[in-house]
Amino acid sequence: MEIFKDWDPKYNIGVEDIDLQHRYFFRLIDRLTNELKENDNKNYLFRLLEELKMYSKFHFLSEENTMGRLEFPDLPNHKAHHVDLLEKLNIQCGMFETGMAHSSAMISFLKEWFKEHTLQEDQKLRKFLEGSK
């Protein structure tokens, strides 16, 4: 079961590297969502969560580097937002790993986390680029 039916073009920013990474992020969250629903192997699930955390760090750094190259003026705020998101992800993963949060809470968190950040914060870069053309 996918968290979204298909990739929606509304998630695109208009920067090829970021859009490709967002698509992979989308697929990674979708895969994790499926595994959280269907797999009881805690060690495997914890490793998938670790993969998601590591990919998040990579993606955020890469996105920030791209924003810096493009001279995006809101980069300091965007970096702060990334720090906050990583902290929330670590807390949510920790709660799941210790049994304080059910898989449905983790799935809901991941869906909202992706949608909110991509459709609100990341779209600011798209708007900036459209305005500088």
Secondary structure as GFF3:
##gff-version 3
##sequence-region A 1 133
A	DSSP	three_ten_helix	9	11	.	.	.	ID=ss1
A	DSSP	alpha_helix	16	38	.	.	.	ID=ss2
A	DSSP	alpha_helix	42	69	.	.	.	ID=ss3
A	DSSP	alpha_helix	75	97	.	.	.	ID=ss4
A	DSSP	alpha_helix	103	116	.	.	.	ID=ss5
A	DSSP	pi_helix	117	121	.	.	.	ID=ss6
A	DSSP	alpha_helix	123	131	.	.	.	ID=ss7
###
